[in-house]
């Protein structure tokens, strides 16, 4: 009888002590949104990734900068958006270095927690369109970046298909 009482007391104590520890061990999961770009940038530059939030507009406050170091090898650039930012659309500015003449992009993938929009092996092209400063160069097999009327602003803008996919990631 004493053994049963001691066993019950031990189990009750173990239960209450483990409940308290579970609360301590719970780690709040961040709402992580990541854009990964794989490409070749022959000159030092910086990428700026804009995110359009509901009711917002394209502005520097809603963007993230990443330096890109010159390399003739494919490099992976990972850009994390601030916590709890969920964009309705994305714009990838391909740089500010006006001497950067060509860029090769292999992948633009977008990930929200465990869900992904896989843009690898040029699949990203169905989600983005280029502006007038970016043209396809079949000889280079990449993008040619141009200055037009003394202006330089090459970017890839998310299209309606990307907007739909971003909404899918939300749920």
C-alpha positions as CSV (number, residue, x, y, z in Angstrom):
1,X,0.0,0.0,0.0
2,X,2.8,2.4,0.9
3,X,4.5,1.6,-2.4
4,X,1.3,2.5,-4.3
5,X,1.1,5.9,-2.5
6,X,4.7,6.6,-3.0
7,X,4.4,5.6,-6.7
8,X,1.4,7.8,-7.2
9,X,3.1,10.8,-5.5
10,X,6.1,10.3,-7.7
11,X,4.1,10.2,-10.9
12,X,2.1,13.3,-9.9
13,X,5.3,15.2,-9.1
14,X,6.8,14.0,-12.4
15,X,3.7,15.2,-14.3
16,X,3.7,18.7,-12.7
17,X,7.5,19.1,-13.2
18,X,7.4,18.1,-16.8
19,X,4.5,20.4,-17.6
20,X,6.4,23.4,-16.4
21,X,9.5,22.4,-18.4
22,X,7.4,22.0,-21.6
23,X,6.4,25.7,-21.4
24,X,10.0,26.7,-21.0
25,X,11.1,24.6,-23.9
26,X,8.6,25.9,-26.4
27,X,10.4,28.1,-28.8
28,X,8.3,30.6,-30.7
29,X,8.7,29.8,-34.4
30,X,9.5,32.8,-36.5
31,X,7.5,33.5,-39.7
32,X,10.5,33.3,-42.1
33,X,10.3,34.5,-45.6
34,X,13.4,34.0,-47.8
35,X,14.4,34.8,-51.4
36,X,17.4,32.8,-52.8
37,X,19.1,34.0,-56.0
38,X,21.7,32.0,-57.8
39,X,23.7,33.8,-60.4
40,X,26.9,35.0,-61.8
41,X,27.9,38.7,-61.2
42,X,31.2,39.6,-62.9
43,X,31.6,42.8,-60.8
44,X,31.0,43.9,-57.2
45,X,27.5,45.1,-56.8
46,X,24.5,45.0,-54.5
47,X,21.1,43.5,-54.9
48,X,18.0,45.1,-53.5
49,X,14.9,43.0,-53.1
50,X,11.7,44.9,-52.7
51,X,8.6,43.4,-51.1
52,X,5.1,44.8,-51.7
53,X,2.9,44.5,-48.7
54,X,-0.9,44.8,-48.6
55,X,-1.9,48.4,-49.2
56,X,1.7,49.4,-49.6
57,X,3.9,50.7,-52.4
58,X,7.4,50.0,-53.7
59,X,9.7,51.9,-51.4
60,X,13.2,51.6,-49.9
61,X,11.7,51.0,-46.4
62,X,10.2,47.7,-47.8
63,X,13.4,46.3,-49.2
64,X,16.5,44.4,-48.2
65,X,20.0,45.0,-49.6
66,X,22.7,42.3,-50.1
67,X,26.2,42.9,-51.3
68,X,27.3,40.8,-54.3
69,X,31.0,40.1,-54.8
70,X,32.5,39.7,-58.2
71,X,32.9,36.1,-59.4
72,X,32.8,34.2,-62.6
73,X,31.4,31.3,-60.6
74,X,27.7,30.7,-59.7
75,X,27.0,32.1,-56.3
76,X,24.0,31.7,-54.0
77,X,22.6,34.9,-52.3
78,X,20.1,34.3,-49.6
79,X,17.9,37.2,-48.5
80,X,15.7,37.0,-45.4
81,X,12.9,39.4,-45.0
82,X,12.1,40.9,-41.6
83,X,10.0,38.7,-39.4
84,X,6.2,38.6,-40.1
85,X,6.6,40.3,-43.5
86,X,4.4,38.5,-46.0
87,X,4.7,40.1,-49.5
88,X,2.0,40.3,-52.1
89,X,4.7,40.8,-54.8
90,X,8.5,40.9,-55.1
91,X,10.9,43.0,-57.2
92,X,14.5,42.0,-57.7
93,X,16.8,45.0,-58.5
94,X,19.8,43.5,-60.3
95,X,22.3,46.1,-59.1
96,X,23.6,49.6,-59.0
97,X,27.0,49.2,-60.7
98,X,26.5,50.8,-64.1
99,X,29.6,48.9,-65.4
100,X,27.9,45.6,-64.7
101,X,27.1,44.7,-68.3
102,X,25.8,41.1,-68.0
103,X,24.3,38.9,-65.3
104,X,23.4,35.3,-65.4
105,X,20.5,34.2,-63.2
106,X,19.9,30.5,-62.8
107,X,17.4,30.5,-59.9
108,X,15.1,32.8,-57.9
109,X,13.3,30.7,-55.3
110,X,11.0,32.0,-52.7
111,X,10.4,30.2,-49.4
112,X,8.0,30.8,-46.6
113,X,8.7,28.5,-43.6
114,X,8.6,25.0,-45.2
115,X,6.7,26.0,-48.4
116,X,8.6,26.9,-51.5
117,X,8.2,28.4,-55.0
118,X,11.0,26.7,-56.8
119,X,12.6,28.8,-59.5
120,X,15.6,26.6,-60.1
121,X,16.8,25.9,-63.6
122,X,15.3,29.1,-65.0
123,X,11.8,28.2,-63.8
124,X,11.7,31.6,-62.1
125,X,11.2,33.1,-65.6
126,X,7.5,32.2,-65.5
127,X,7.1,34.3,-62.4
128,X,9.1,37.5,-63.3
129,X,9.3,39.9,-66.2
130,X,12.2,42.3,-66.9
131,X,12.0,46.1,-67.4
132,X,13.5,48.0,-70.3
133,X,17.0,48.0,-68.7
134,X,17.2,44.2,-68.9
135,X,17.3,42.3,-72.1
136,X,18.1,38.6,-72.9
137,X,21.4,38.2,-74.6
138,X,21.6,34.9,-76.5
139,X,25.3,35.2,-77.1
140,X,26.0,35.6,-73.4
141,X,23.2,33.3,-72.4
142,X,22.1,35.7,-69.7
143,X,20.8,39.2,-69.2
144,X,22.3,42.3,-70.6
145,X,22.0,45.3,-68.3
146,X,21.8,48.7,-70.1
147,X,21.8,52.4,-69.4
148,X,19.0,54.3,-71.1
149,X,18.8,58.1,-71.3
150,X,21.5,58.3,-68.5
151,X,19.3,56.1,-66.2
152,X,20.2,52.7,-64.8
153,X,17.6,50.7,-62.9
154,X,17.6,47.0,-64.1
155,X,15.1,44.8,-62.3
156,X,12.9,41.8,-62.5
157,X,9.3,42.3,-61.4
158,X,6.9,39.6,-60.1
159,X,4.0,39.0,-62.4
160,X,0.4,37.9,-61.7
161,X,1.4,34.2,-61.5
162,X,3.9,35.0,-58.8
163,X,1.3,36.9,-56.9
164,X,-1.0,33.9,-57.0
165,X,1.8,31.6,-55.9
166,X,2.6,34.0,-53.0
167,X,-1.0,33.8,-51.9
168,X,-0.8,30.0,-52.0
169,X,2.2,30.1,-49.7
170,X,0.2,32.1,-47.2
171,X,-2.2,29.2,-46.5
